Amino acid sequence: MNFERQVIAYKNYFLDFYVMQTDNVQVKIEWTLNLIRVTRQVPEKYFRHLEGTKGLYEIRIEVGSNIYRIFSFFDKGNLVVLGNAFHKKTQKTPKMELEKAIKIMEEYQDEYKA
């Protein structure tokens, strides 16, 4: 199987969220992350750039009527870095979560500057 992208979690931001989820949510998260790993053009339904941000993406997961989002960004071409995640309860992405995602991306970039 050829991998289009490598997916890694930065620090514990995503992992802390992941371990709190039920088994069926974890399975769907794994399925979606694998789709991102192996699919050349990932449908926007699962992975899209957030308008108005410099390089921030959201991974979109639906389980029943529940919606989850994982913020991510790219490093060195095909490396997808997972930041914070949350259970989406409103139409709009909570500003606090978005600000946190931007801080995590900046923290990562500061830490891994070439």
Secondary structure, 3 states (H helix, E strand, C coil): CCCCCEEEECCCHHHHHHHCCCHHHHHHHHHHHHHHHHCCCCCCCCEEECCCCCCEEEEEEEECCEEEEEEEEEECCCEEEEEEEEEECCCCCCHHHHHHHHHHHHHHHHHCCC
